[in-house]
Amino acid sequence: MRQCEFFLLPVTILMCIASSCNPPVSPITTTAETGSGWKAVYKHDEYGNPLEGSMDSLIAGIRNGYDLRVGWGWQRERGDSVLRLEHIAEPLFLTIIQEKDVSIVIDAHPLLTSYIDVGKQKFGEGGHIWQCVLTTKGEFNAQVHDRSTGELINDWPQRQRMTWFLDYPSQPKANRKPLFD
């Protein structure tokens, strides 16, 4: 073995040992992996079964104070055409439940004249208010209230596939402890 090779072998071994002692970096705090901006971090089916991403990343990002949005949609055949609709909402109120699930309430809004006809994207006359609660278990409980009296007109529990997005800053924060610690 040449002298240079003899010297490189121990250095290489020491570097391997030193790098193996470093704990893995959480993807939520690695700018190189996430970059800044809105990222889909968790997606589940209508029964809350994970499809993509990580619940741990979602909860860590919420605890770090990152902005959150939730998206859902549907596709249905009507006659000889296919209707497709997608929604994205920001929470008005958010809860982490038992450190393993998330629930949000989205802000109420007046019902639109139509949600599927682009020419009718306006608030209905008089009309009602729509608001809902969404959870990472796929639960989607929409309620419709009379705008003038507040009376409950329709309680509409359903199941939805959802995608949860976080807005990562350019300088990610270290993971924070739960609020009860």
Backbone as JSON, one array per atom type, in Angstrom:
{
  "sequence": "MRQCEFFLLPVTILMCIASSCNPPVSPITTTAETGSGWKAVYKHDEYGNPLEGSMDSLIAGIRNGYDLRVGWGWQRERGDSVLRLEHIAEPLFLTIIQEKDVSIVIDAHPLLTSYIDVGKQKFGEGGHIWQCVLTTKGEFNAQVHDRSTGELINDWPQRQRMTWFLDYPSQPKANRKPLFD",
  "N": [[0.84, -1.17, 0.0], [0.53, 2.2, -0.83], [1.89, 5.17, 0.71], [0.12, 7.38, 0.73], [-2.39, 6.13, 0.28], [-2.48, 4.61, 2.59], [-2.78, 6.58, 4.51], [-5.28, 7.72, 3.77], [-7.19, 5.71, 4.22], [-7.66, 5.38, 7.15], [-8.7, 7.99, 7.6], [-10.97, 8.04, 5.99], [-12.48, 6.01, 7.23], [-12.85, 7.19, 9.78], [-14.39, 9.42, 9.02], [-16.71, 8.16, 8.11], [-17.62, 6.99, 10.49], [-18.03, 9.29, 12.07], [-20.04, 10.62, 10.57], [-22.12, 8.82, 10.8], [-22.91, 9.14, 13.37], [-24.45, 11.4, 13.5], [-27.73, 12.55, 14.06], [-30.68, 11.74, 12.13], [-32.07, 14.18, 9.92], [-35.12, 15.86, 10.25], [-37.62, 15.84, 7.76], [-39.29, 18.03, 7.75], [-37.78, 20.18, 8.56], [-35.82, 20.52, 6.73], [-34.63, 22.52, 4.4], [-33.55, 22.05, 1.88], [-34.88, 19.76, 1.02], [-37.61, 20.43, 1.18], [-37.9, 23.07, 0.36], [-39.12, 26.48, 0.04], [-42.49, 27.67, 0.37], [-45.82, 26.54, -0.6], [-46.56, 23.21, 0.16], [-47.76, 19.95, -0.44], [-48.31, 17.93, 2.22], [-49.63, 15.85, 3.43], [-51.92, 13.35, 2.55], [-55.05, 11.76, 2.46], [-57.47, 9.07, 2.16], [-61.1, 8.86, 1.81], [-61.73, 7.66, 4.19], [-59.81, 8.28, 5.95], [-57.46, 6.88, 5.66], [-54.0, 6.85, 5.12], [-52.58, 8.14, 2.1], [-50.52, 9.52, 0.88], [-47.5, 11.18, 1.96], [-46.94, 12.44, 5.32], [-48.34, 12.22, 8.51], [-46.98, 12.99, 10.8], [-45.27, 15.0, 9.79], [-47.17, 16.89, 9.05], [-48.33, 17.58, 11.56], [-46.01, 18.49, 12.91], [-45.38, 20.74, 11.34], [-47.66, 22.33, 11.79], [-47.37, 22.81, 14.54], [-45.06, 24.33, 14.37], [-46.07, 26.64, 13.45], [-46.64, 27.06, 10.77], [-48.5, 28.17, 7.96], [-51.63, 26.72, 6.98], [-53.5, 24.86, 4.61], [-56.34, 23.14, 3.32], [-57.31, 20.81, 0.91], [-59.9, 19.48, -1.17], [-62.06, 17.53, -3.28], [-64.29, 16.49, -5.95], [-65.49, 14.18, -8.41], [-67.94, 13.55, -10.75], [-70.22, 11.79, -12.84], [-72.58, 13.25, -14.93], [-75.26, 12.88, -16.76], [-74.14, 12.94, -20.02], [-71.7, 14.01, -19.48], [-68.76, 14.81, -17.47], [-68.48, 16.04, -14.28], [-66.25, 18.06, -12.5], [-64.83, 19.19, -9.51], [-62.96, 21.22, -7.33], [-61.83, 22.24, -4.13], [-60.15, 24.52, -1.96], [-59.29, 25.43, 1.27], [-58.62, 27.63, 4.04], [-57.99, 27.19, 7.5], [-60.16, 28.4, 10.08], [-60.13, 27.75, 12.66], [-58.21, 25.4, 14.47], [-57.32, 22.11, 15.55], [-55.15, 19.85, 17.16], [-55.49, 16.53, 17.77], [-55.02, 14.26, 20.3], [-52.36, 14.01, 19.56], [-52.23, 12.79, 17.08], [-54.15, 13.23, 15.13], [-55.83, 15.72, 13.12], [-58.09, 18.42, 13.19], [-60.12, 20.79, 11.59], [-61.92, 23.89, 11.41], [-63.58, 25.61, 8.95], [-64.05, 28.93, 7.68], [-67.29, 30.41, 7.61], [-69.37, 30.91, 4.73], [-71.49, 32.69, 2.42], [-73.76, 30.71, 0.52], [-73.13, 29.87, -2.88], [-74.61, 30.75, -6.03], [-74.2, 28.77, -7.92], [-71.96, 26.05, -7.77], [-70.72, 24.71, -9.75], [-71.05, 25.87, -12.23], [-69.35, 28.16, -14.02], [-70.29, 30.62, -14.85], [-72.07, 31.35, -12.92], [-70.93, 32.18, -10.53], [-71.54, 33.62, -7.94], [-72.92, 35.15, -4.99], [-75.84, 33.68, -3.61], [-79.19, 34.99, -3.79], [-80.6, 36.39, -0.88], [-80.57, 33.69, 0.66], [-78.38, 31.18, 2.17], [-75.94, 30.27, 4.7], [-72.9, 28.52, 4.54], [-70.81, 26.2, 6.23], [-68.05, 24.25, 7.49], [-66.56, 21.37, 9.18], [-63.52, 19.68, 9.02], [-61.61, 16.67, 9.08], [-58.59, 14.75, 9.62], [-59.36, 12.16, 9.52], [-60.95, 11.81, 7.39], [-63.45, 12.79, 7.71], [-66.08, 15.03, 7.05], [-67.98, 17.46, 7.84], [-70.5, 19.31, 6.86], [-72.5, 22.18, 7.33], [-75.5, 23.94, 6.77], [-76.86, 27.05, 7.27], [-79.61, 29.28, 7.87], [-79.23, 32.46, 6.66], [-80.33, 34.83, 7.77], [-81.67, 34.11, 10.18], [-80.08, 32.22, 11.46], [-80.87, 29.65, 11.84], [-80.5, 26.1, 11.66], [-80.41, 24.58, 8.62], [-79.55, 22.42, 7.11], [-77.77, 19.56, 8.01], [-74.96, 18.03, 7.04], [-73.22, 15.5, 7.05], [-70.38, 13.84, 5.67], [-67.97, 11.93, 3.77], [-64.63, 12.5, 2.76], [-61.86, 12.53, 0.51], [-58.83, 14.09, 1.25], [-56.3, 16.63, 0.94], [-53.62, 17.95, 2.65], [-51.94, 20.94, 3.06], [-48.9, 22.71, 3.72], [-47.33, 25.87, 4.29], [-44.16, 26.43, 3.79], [-41.56, 28.3, 5.27], [-38.73, 30.26, 4.04], [-36.64, 29.98, 5.77], [-36.71, 27.42, 7.67], [-38.13, 26.51, 10.84], [-36.98, 25.1, 13.96], [-38.31, 22.0, 15.13], [-41.09, 22.31, 17.26], [-42.18, 21.77, 20.65], [-45.16, 20.04, 21.85], [-48.08, 22.02, 22.61], [-49.01, 21.58, 25.17], [-46.81, 20.96, 26.68]],
  "CA": [[0.0, 0.0, 0.0], [1.31, 3.43, -0.85], [1.76, 5.98, 1.92], [-1.08, 8.2, 0.59], [-3.53, 5.25, 0.5], [-2.45, 4.22, 3.99], [-3.29, 7.72, 5.25], [-6.68, 7.94, 3.43], [-8.04, 4.67, 4.79], [-8.17, 5.75, 8.47], [-9.48, 9.22, 7.5], [-12.27, 7.63, 5.44], [-13.18, 5.28, 8.29], [-13.26, 8.18, 10.78], [-15.48, 10.23, 8.47], [-17.91, 7.32, 8.1], [-18.07, 6.86, 11.88], [-18.54, 10.59, 12.5], [-21.3, 10.94, 9.91], [-23.16, 7.92, 11.29], [-23.32, 9.59, 14.71], [-25.38, 12.51, 13.38], [-29.11, 12.09, 13.97], [-31.29, 12.11, 10.86], [-32.75, 15.47, 9.91], [-36.53, 15.74, 9.94], [-37.91, 16.48, 6.49], [-40.0, 19.29, 7.96], [-36.85, 21.26, 8.8], [-34.76, 20.49, 5.73], [-34.97, 23.41, 3.31], [-33.16, 21.44, 0.61], [-35.89, 18.79, 0.62], [-38.94, 21.0, 1.07], [-37.92, 24.4, -0.24], [-40.13, 27.31, 0.66], [-43.75, 27.72, -0.35], [-46.86, 25.57, -0.28], [-46.24, 21.82, -0.15], [-48.71, 18.94, 0.02], [-47.55, 17.12, 3.17], [-50.39, 14.67, 3.86], [-53.14, 13.08, 1.78], [-55.73, 10.55, 2.92], [-58.7, 8.75, 1.45], [-62.31, 9.31, 2.51], [-61.83, 7.02, 5.51], [-58.66, 8.7, 6.75], [-56.29, 6.04, 5.41], [-52.97, 7.64, 4.44], [-52.26, 7.85, 0.71], [-49.21, 10.13, 0.6], [-47.01, 12.11, 2.96], [-46.76, 12.03, 6.71], [-49.09, 12.92, 9.56], [-45.98, 13.62, 11.68], [-44.84, 16.25, 9.14], [-48.29, 17.83, 9.15], [-48.42, 18.06, 12.94], [-44.81, 19.27, 13.21], [-45.52, 22.03, 10.68], [-48.68, 23.1, 12.52], [-46.75, 23.27, 15.79], [-44.09, 25.36, 14.02], [-46.8, 27.85, 13.09], [-46.75, 27.22, 9.33], [-49.87, 28.3, 7.47], [-52.22, 25.46, 6.55], [-54.67, 24.82, 3.73], [-56.84, 21.79, 3.06], [-57.98, 20.71, -0.37], [-60.73, 18.3, -1.43], [-62.82, 17.69, -4.5], [-65.04, 15.34, -6.39], [-65.73, 13.99, -9.84], [-69.16, 12.77, -10.93], [-70.83, 11.81, -14.16], [-73.94, 13.8, -14.98], [-75.65, 12.72, -18.16], [-73.03, 12.51, -20.87], [-70.48, 14.77, -19.15], [-68.15, 14.56, -16.17], [-68.31, 17.26, -13.5], [-65.09, 18.01, -11.6], [-64.81, 20.36, -8.64], [-61.92, 21.19, -6.31], [-61.88, 23.34, -3.16], [-59.05, 24.67, -1.01], [-59.71, 26.37, 2.32], [-57.74, 27.86, 5.19], [-58.77, 27.01, 8.73], [-60.49, 29.47, 11.0], [-59.8, 27.16, 13.96], [-57.5, 24.14, 14.23], [-57.03, 21.32, 16.74], [-54.4, 18.59, 17.07], [-56.2, 15.65, 18.7], [-54.26, 13.11, 20.79], [-51.06, 14.0, 18.87], [-52.24, 11.91, 15.91], [-55.15, 13.66, 14.15], [-56.05, 17.16, 13.02], [-59.44, 18.84, 12.88], [-60.2, 22.23, 11.34], [-63.18, 24.53, 11.09], [-63.34, 26.66, 7.96], [-64.92, 30.09, 7.83], [-68.59, 30.34, 6.95], [-69.56, 31.81, 3.6], [-72.81, 32.55, 1.78], [-73.82, 29.75, -0.57], [-73.08, 30.45, -4.21], [-75.71, 30.38, -6.92], [-73.8, 27.46, -8.43], [-70.55, 25.74, -7.54], [-70.16, 24.0, -10.91], [-71.21, 26.69, -13.43], [-68.48, 29.32, -13.85], [-71.08, 31.82, -15.09], [-72.94, 31.63, -11.77], [-70.09, 32.29, -9.33], [-71.96, 34.79, -7.17], [-73.7, 34.78, -3.81], [-77.26, 33.52, -3.86], [-80.09, 35.99, -3.21], [-81.06, 35.99, 0.47], [-79.73, 32.52, 0.79], [-77.93, 30.52, 3.38], [-74.51, 30.26, 5.02], [-72.3, 27.17, 4.55], [-69.57, 26.09, 7.02], [-67.82, 22.84, 7.78], [-65.45, 20.84, 9.96], [-62.83, 18.63, 8.28], [-60.62, 16.0, 9.91], [-57.68, 13.82, 8.94], [-60.03, 10.85, 9.45], [-61.81, 11.83, 6.22], [-64.77, 13.31, 8.07], [-66.36, 16.31, 6.43], [-69.33, 17.77, 8.3], [-70.96, 20.61, 6.39], [-73.8, 22.63, 7.82], [-76.07, 25.09, 6.1], [-77.7, 27.83, 8.19], [-80.32, 30.41, 7.32], [-78.38, 33.64, 6.85], [-80.97, 35.86, 8.59], [-82.08, 33.64, 11.52], [-79.09, 31.32, 12.03], [-81.47, 28.32, 11.96], [-79.85, 25.02, 10.93], [-81.23, 24.13, 7.49], [-79.08, 21.1, 6.68], [-76.55, 19.0, 8.6], [-74.6, 17.2, 5.9], [-71.97, 14.76, 7.24], [-69.94, 13.06, 4.52], [-66.57, 11.49, 3.8], [-63.9, 13.11, 1.65], [-60.41, 12.46, 0.35], [-58.32, 15.44, 1.47], [-54.87, 16.89, 0.88], [-53.27, 18.99, 3.62], [-50.79, 21.69, 2.58], [-48.23, 23.65, 4.63], [-46.52, 26.9, 3.65], [-42.84, 26.41, 4.42], [-40.77, 29.53, 5.12], [-37.41, 30.03, 3.46], [-35.78, 29.58, 6.89], [-37.55, 26.59, 8.54], [-37.93, 26.56, 12.28], [-36.78, 23.81, 14.62], [-39.59, 21.46, 15.61], [-41.51, 22.78, 18.59], [-42.87, 20.8, 21.51], [-46.61, 20.23, 21.92], [-48.49, 23.18, 23.4], [-49.26, 21.2, 26.56], [-45.52, 20.81, 27.38]],
  "C": [[0.89, 1.24, 0.0], [1.0, 4.25, 0.39], [0.47, 6.82, 1.88], [-2.33, 7.36, 0.85], [-3.62, 4.83, 1.95], [-3.04, 5.33, 4.87], [-4.79, 7.91, 5.01], [-7.61, 6.92, 4.05], [-8.54, 5.03, 6.19], [-9.03, 7.02, 8.44], [-10.88, 8.89, 6.99], [-13.1, 6.9, 6.49], [-13.68, 6.24, 9.36], [-14.42, 9.04, 10.28], [-16.78, 9.44, 8.44], [-18.48, 7.19, 9.51], [-18.68, 8.17, 12.35], [-19.88, 10.9, 11.87], [-22.42, 10.03, 10.38], [-23.65, 8.31, 12.67], [-24.31, 10.74, 14.65], [-26.8, 11.98, 13.28], [-29.71, 12.51, 12.63], [-32.04, 13.44, 11.0], [-34.2, 15.25, 9.51], [-36.83, 16.44, 8.62], [-38.61, 17.83, 6.65], [-39.04, 20.45, 8.15], [-35.73, 21.3, 7.78], [-35.17, 21.32, 4.53], [-34.66, 22.77, 1.97], [-34.23, 20.47, 0.11], [-37.25, 19.44, 0.37], [-38.96, 22.29, 0.28], [-38.96, 25.25, 0.47], [-41.38, 27.29, -0.21], [-44.69, 26.6, 0.06], [-46.48, 24.19, -0.76], [-47.36, 20.92, 0.38], [-47.92, 18.0, 0.94], [-48.3, 15.86, 3.61], [-51.66, 14.56, 3.03], [-53.73, 11.78, 2.29], [-56.97, 10.31, 2.09], [-59.9, 9.18, 2.3], [-62.52, 8.66, 3.87], [-60.64, 7.35, 6.4], [-57.43, 7.83, 6.57], [-55.25, 6.83, 4.64], [-52.74, 7.17, 3.01], [-50.87, 8.35, 0.35], [-48.81, 10.99, 1.8], [-47.01, 11.54, 4.36], [-47.58, 12.89, 7.66], [-48.13, 13.63, 10.51], [-45.49, 14.94, 11.1], [-45.93, 17.3, 9.22], [-48.35, 18.43, 10.55], [-47.21, 18.9, 13.32], [-44.91, 20.66, 12.58], [-46.55, 22.91, 11.35], [-48.08, 23.66, 13.81], [-45.71, 24.37, 15.54], [-44.76, 26.66, 13.58], [-46.92, 28.08, 11.6], [-48.22, 27.33, 8.93], [-50.33, 26.98, 6.85], [-53.37, 25.72, 5.59], [-55.06, 23.36, 3.55], [-57.58, 21.81, 1.73], [-58.78, 19.42, -0.47], [-61.49, 18.55, -2.73], [-63.6, 16.44, -4.83], [-65.17, 15.35, -7.91], [-66.95, 13.1, -9.96], [-69.63, 12.86, -12.37], [-72.24, 12.35, -14.03], [-74.35, 13.78, -16.45], [-74.47, 12.21, -18.97], [-71.75, 13.31, -20.6], [-69.97, 14.4, -17.75], [-67.95, 15.91, -15.49], [-67.13, 17.07, -12.55], [-65.05, 19.31, -10.81], [-63.74, 20.18, -7.59], [-62.06, 22.43, -5.42], [-60.58, 23.35, -2.36], [-59.48, 25.72, -0.01], [-58.63, 26.48, 3.38], [-58.57, 27.71, 6.45], [-59.01, 28.33, 9.46], [-60.05, 29.06, 12.4], [-59.22, 25.78, 13.7], [-57.23, 23.44, 15.55], [-56.19, 20.11, 16.36], [-55.0, 17.71, 18.16], [-55.34, 14.44, 19.02], [-52.92, 12.93, 20.07], [-51.04, 13.12, 17.62], [-53.28, 12.28, 14.85], [-55.29, 15.17, 14.2], [-57.49, 17.4, 12.61], [-59.41, 20.35, 12.63], [-61.65, 22.64, 11.11], [-62.84, 25.6, 10.06], [-64.41, 27.74, 8.11], [-66.22, 29.91, 7.05], [-68.62, 31.29, 5.76], [-70.97, 31.63, 3.03], [-72.72, 31.53, 0.66], [-73.78, 30.48, -1.91], [-74.29, 30.0, -5.01], [-75.45, 29.01, -7.52], [-72.33, 27.26, -8.14], [-69.91, 25.09, -8.77], [-70.29, 24.79, -12.21], [-70.41, 27.98, -13.24], [-69.22, 30.63, -14.09], [-71.98, 32.21, -13.93], [-72.15, 31.67, -10.46], [-70.4, 33.61, -8.63], [-72.78, 34.3, -6.0], [-75.17, 34.71, -4.17], [-78.07, 34.63, -3.19], [-80.6, 35.51, -1.87], [-80.19, 34.88, 0.97], [-79.32, 32.07, 2.18], [-76.41, 30.61, 3.51], [-74.06, 28.81, 5.11], [-71.02, 27.21, 5.36], [-69.33, 24.62, 7.29], [-66.6, 22.6, 8.64], [-64.86, 19.7, 9.14], [-61.8, 18.0, 9.21], [-59.73, 15.09, 9.07], [-58.2, 12.39, 8.96], [-60.96, 10.77, 8.24], [-63.2, 12.36, 6.49], [-64.91, 14.74, 7.58], [-67.8, 16.63, 6.82], [-69.69, 19.2, 7.91], [-72.31, 20.92, 7.02], [-74.22, 23.87, 7.04], [-77.04, 25.74, 7.09], [-78.41, 28.93, 7.42], [-79.52, 31.67, 7.66], [-79.02, 34.67, 7.78], [-81.29, 35.38, 10.0], [-81.03, 32.8, 12.22], [-79.6, 29.9, 12.18], [-80.71, 27.3, 11.1], [-80.82, 24.49, 9.86], [-80.85, 22.71, 7.09], [-77.8, 20.74, 7.41], [-76.14, 17.88, 7.66], [-73.28, 16.5, 6.13], [-71.67, 13.91, 6.01], [-68.49, 12.65, 4.7], [-65.89, 12.06, 2.57], [-62.43, 12.72, 1.68], [-59.92, 13.9, 0.5], [-56.8, 15.47, 1.34], [-54.59, 18.09, 1.76], [-51.94, 19.62, 3.19], [-50.22, 22.57, 3.69], [-47.42, 24.63, 3.8], [-45.19, 27.0, 4.39], [-42.13, 27.74, 4.21], [-39.42, 29.21, 4.5], [-36.39, 29.62, 4.53], [-36.63, 28.75, 7.85], [-37.16, 26.7, 10.01], [-37.64, 25.16, 12.8], [-38.13, 23.31, 15.11], [-39.87, 21.88, 17.04], [-42.21, 21.65, 19.34], [-44.37, 21.03, 21.43], [-46.95, 21.41, 22.84], [-48.77, 22.84, 24.86], [-47.99, 20.98, 27.33], [-45.04, 22.13, 27.9]]
}
